[in-house]
Amino acid sequence: MIFSGRVAVLVLFVGFTTAILAEQPTTDYERARWDPIHFKPAIDDATNDQCLVCHQEILDRKVLEKTPAGLAASDTLAWYQTLDTYEGEQDTFHRRHLVTPYATQVMDLKCNTCHQGNDPREETANSAADGFSDLTQRKHVDPQICVMCHGQHDAAIMGVPPGDWRETGKIFNFNCLTCHSAIRTTRHQVNFLKPDSIEKAGQEDPDVCFGCHGGRSWYRIAYPYPRNSWPGGGDVAPDWAKDRPTESEARFLKGAAGEGSKP
């Protein structure tokens, strides 16, 4: 009887395991690379939940305590990590953009905000030391997306005294709202940001403004932001703005189709 009972339990276990495995994705890596979700138009409507079926590791991954050279992570801070808006322990790139407290406070980024497809035919030189040796590293993100928040601050067009913004900003105690409580007040109206939360946070801490406007600059160029009109702003555009668009890219406008879902 005991033997029979063990056999029955084993059969149930095998059956349960088989059922679970049957529900798991069976697509191999090569087939997954060509899944329609990686191409237009499917990528435009892709939700974060769909992306994370295969890419959950981007949120589960943790930073190394030490670099490959043996340096402690706490001793290798970038200067932008010293800003007040860089809170908590060091975290991974994707988590900093999607799920950390500050990210969820002021941003509403989706996977397809930055990732607009991944065509294996668009290949560049392999730059990943630990990547697949028989594959090449593809350009996953248009750098212009990064420059929007990680470009230089184009202080020259503001009419403030010339020089490095980190110096001229002292005139205003680095408080952007000294002027911008009345000037260019229509801002951050895109579907990957939270305008009200940004305004509130900016009133409490000027580093919130500086963080995305030169404070975390990974590039030496500035992003040519659209020149949105604002109440009292007038109809005459200055010379530097005459060729600028008057609204953001269509897919970034609030209410645009294919905004996806939060993680």
Secondary structure, DSSP 8 states (H G I E B T S, - for coil): -HHHHHHHHHHHHHHHHHHHHHHS----HHHHHT-GGGSTTHHHH--HHHHHHHHTHHHH----SB-TTS-BGGG---GGGGSTTS-SS---HHHHHHTSHHHHHHB---HHHHB----TTSB-----TTS-TTS--B--B-HHHHHHHHS---GGGGTS-SS-HHHHGGGGTT-THHHHTTSS-----STTB-HHHHHHHHHH-THHHHIIIIIT--SSS---------TT--S---GGGTTS-SS--GGGSTT-S------
